[in-house]
Amino acid sequence: MLSVVVPIYNEAENLIPLFEDLTDALLGLREPWEIVFVDDGSGDESPRLLRELATKDEKIKVLTLRRNFGQTAATMAGIDHASGDVVVVMDGDGQNDPAEIPALLDKLAEGYDVVSGWRRERCDANGRVWLSRIANRLISHISGVRLHDYGCSLKAYRKEILHSVRLYGEMHRFIPIYASWQGARVAEIPVHHRPRSAGRSKYGFERIFKVVLDLMVVQFLGRYETKPIYIFGGFGLLCWGLAALSTGYAFYRKFFEDVSFILTPLPLFSLMAFMTGTLSILMGLLAELVVRTYYESQQKAPYAIKTALNLDAGS
């Protein structure tokens, strides 16, 4: 079964045309489907329109959030309540073309777990396009997952690879990274990008700073989620090393160059470096306790199994 998840925030003017395009694209598919609309606290006519669509067709699910939680939270809500084995996520502004869904599914059928859209010919302002290209190259370089367009919301996922993915902040664009780190096969195909016909964009240039900060979180979680002592302890040991070198140099100047301790900032620097290193190591130990509590209290495993054979053979 196919589930199409569409977060909606103040898109009343685009909602009906998007729904018509979606149904036209989905009616040509052989597998059963559903559309999960998530109203992310809209203040226009979107909630009323969504209720009308849901009453006319039982294939239309509508989730209404209590307030505007953001696109990531709305996307996660739709994924959690999707019934399909395959989940397609797209924007509600009409710029993602639903006619591209069959192409995403065909690529998924080749054995991939995630298929991401690539807006090769974007219908956005030039400044936004160039900034997006820079951000995409930065994300690809840091994460190791090479995609041309992380910002394209039109993506297809196998539901099984989304079970261990929990999203916060503005991290919906990084799902392919999380999935790849779990061993998923990720592909990318060019998709048609349409100009916005009504309403206004919900994205501003401040999103760039959010992306950079979110990328730092993703990189930290990817490398040190189950071993935070490595980064905190590593920094702590570095500070201790600097403290030892500074102290040694201060004594060298004292005994060989007759420079008094009070005439150099080295003792103060040594003390600050030692204290910073000690606090960093203690933070790492505390983080290790938090990680173990998190995994053991929820009976979560720090690994993901793809297949298993003959596990019950010896019972």
GIBELCOR-V148328 format. One record per backbone hydrogen bond with DSSP energy under -0.5 kcal/mol. CO is the residue of the C=O (numbers start at 0). NH is the residue of the N-H. E is the energy in kcal/mol with one decimal. If there is no record, write none. Layout:
BEGIN
co={CO	CO}
nh={NH	NH}
e={E	E}
END
This chain:
BEGIN
co={0	0	1	2	2	3	3	4	5	7	10	10	11	13	14	15	16	17	18	19	20	21	22	23	25	31	33	34	34	35	36	36	37	37	38	38	44	45	46	47	48	49	50	51	52	56	58	58	60	62	62	66	69	70	71	72	73	74	75	76	78	84	85	86	87	88	89	94	95	96	97	99	100	101	102	103	104	106	106	107	107	112	113	114	115	117	117	119	124	125	126	127	128	129	130	131	132	133	134	135	136	137	138	139	143	144	148	152	153	154	155	156	156	157	158	159	161	163	167	169	170	171	173	173	174	175	176	177	178	178	179	183	184	184	186	188	191	203	204	205	206	207	208	209	210	211	212	213	214	215	216	217	218	219	220	226	227	227	228	229	230	231	232	233	234	235	236	237	238	239	240	241	242	243	244	245	246	247	248	249	250	251	251	252	252	257	259	260	264	265	266	267	268	269	270	271	272	273	274	275	276	277	278	279	280	281	282	283	284	285	286	287	288	289	290	291	292	293	294	295	309	311}
nh={84	85	33	4	87	5	35	89	37	39	13	14	15	17	18	19	20	21	22	23	24	25	26	27	28	1	3	36	60	5	38	62	7	39	40	64	48	49	50	51	52	53	54	55	56	59	34	60	36	38	64	68	73	74	75	76	77	78	79	80	81	158	2	156	4	154	6	193	97	99	100	103	104	105	106	107	108	109	111	110	111	157	186	155	188	119	190	121	128	129	130	131	132	133	134	135	136	137	138	139	140	141	142	143	145	146	151	154	116	88	114	86	158	160	161	162	164	165	170	172	173	174	176	177	178	179	180	181	181	183	182	185	112	113	115	117	96	206	207	209	210	211	212	213	214	215	216	217	218	219	220	221	222	223	224	229	230	231	232	233	234	235	236	237	238	239	240	241	242	243	244	245	246	247	248	249	250	251	252	253	254	255	256	256	258	259	262	263	268	269	270	271	272	273	274	275	276	277	278	279	280	281	282	283	284	285	286	287	288	289	290	291	292	293	294	295	296	297	299	298	312	314}
e={-1.5	-1.9	-1.8	-0.6	-3.0	-0.5	-3.5	-2.1	-2.2	-3.2	-0.8	-1.4	-0.6	-2.1	-2.5	-2.5	-2.2	-2.5	-2.6	-2.1	-1.9	-2.5	-2.4	-0.5	-1.8	-2.3	-2.2	-0.7	-3.1	-2.8	-0.6	-2.8	-3.4	-0.8	-1.5	-2.7	-2.2	-2.4	-2.1	-2.1	-2.1	-2.3	-2.0	-1.1	-1.3	-1.6	-2.3	-0.7	-2.9	-3.3	-0.6	-1.0	-2.2	-2.5	-2.5	-2.3	-2.1	-2.4	-2.5	-1.4	-1.2	-3.1	-2.7	-2.9	-3.2	-2.0	-0.6	-2.7	-0.7	-2.0	-2.0	-1.9	-2.3	-2.4	-2.0	-2.1	-2.1	-1.0	-0.7	-1.7	-0.5	-2.0	-2.6	-2.7	-2.2	-2.1	-2.3	-0.7	-2.1	-2.5	-2.1	-2.2	-2.1	-2.1	-2.4	-2.7	-2.1	-2.2	-2.7	-2.5	-2.3	-2.4	-2.8	-2.0	-0.7	-0.9	-0.8	-1.1	-1.9	-2.6	-2.5	-2.9	-0.5	-1.4	-1.4	-0.8	-1.2	-0.6	-1.5	-0.5	-1.7	-1.3	-0.7	-2.0	-2.9	-2.4	-2.4	-1.0	-0.6	-2.6	-1.8	-0.5	-2.4	-2.0	-2.7	-1.8	-1.0	-1.8	-1.5	-1.4	-2.6	-2.1	-2.2	-2.9	-2.4	-1.6	-1.7	-2.8	-2.6	-2.2	-2.9	-2.7	-1.7	-3.0	-1.4	-1.7	-0.6	-2.2	-2.4	-1.2	-2.0	-2.2	-2.8	-2.0	-2.2	-2.3	-2.5	-2.4	-2.4	-2.5	-2.4	-2.6	-2.4	-2.6	-2.5	-2.1	-2.2	-2.1	-2.4	-1.8	-2.5	-2.5	-0.6	-0.9	-2.3	-0.6	-1.3	-1.3	-2.6	-2.7	-2.3	-2.5	-2.6	-2.4	-2.5	-2.6	-2.5	-2.3	-2.5	-2.3	-2.2	-2.3	-2.4	-2.1	-2.2	-2.3	-2.6	-2.0	-1.7	-2.1	-2.6	-2.2	-2.4	-2.5	-2.4	-2.5	-2.3	-1.2	-2.7	-0.5	-1.1	-1.2}
END
